[in-house]
Amino acid sequence: MVSRQLLQLLLTVLGRAMALASCFVPRFRRQVTAPRTIVVASGDGAAASFHFDPQARTMRFQSGEADRYDCALRYRGSGDAIRALLHPRAAGRIVSDVQQGRAALEGNALLLLWFHGLTRVVAPIGRPLGPRQAPPVKPQRHDSDAPYAGRITVEPALAALPAEQEAHWRARAKLIQIRVPAGEPAPKG
């Protein structure tokens, strides 16, 4: 009984925070691109539905289960759901629970991973992104006194292209892969 109420409280707080983030956080809003409904529920009655609206790029929270959904995660008990959702590595824990039969996944599993990423926008539980420590090797500069320095070719920078390369560079400049990322419009057709 208490774990069901705790899970419902957790889902409500998470839903309200995500709904607020969908109005103000650009990182969250950029990811809402299709109409989706995600349901998280437990066998003892706790449930929440998360409805995503691509037109307004917002999310709406609803207590209880939706009639139609794209993905549903159903736990046997609220205690298992709380432990999984608050785990620092929740995605791995959920996959493990599904494999061991403590949870059932209905619908597209990739939507659940997408939803997990959105939950971490408002509740950053777990290790932050990026390397844990600095790389072990510092960048090296060219050492002209080293014994191997004679085998390294160091060419001076060119002020102008050689005549035989100008045609190659003009052809390269016409490639879409070069022009579009540089900000030029893509050619029609």
Secondary structure, 3 states (H helix, E strand, C coil): CHHHHHHHHHHHHHHHHHHHHHHHCHHHHHHCCCCEEEEEEECCCCEEEEEEECCCCEEEEEECCCCCCCEEEEECCHHHHHHHHCCCCHHHHHHHHHHHCCEEEEECHHHHHHHHHHHHHHCCCCCCCCCCCCCCCCCCCCCCCCCCHHHCCCCCCCCCCCHHHHHHHHHHHCCHHHHCCCCCCCCCC
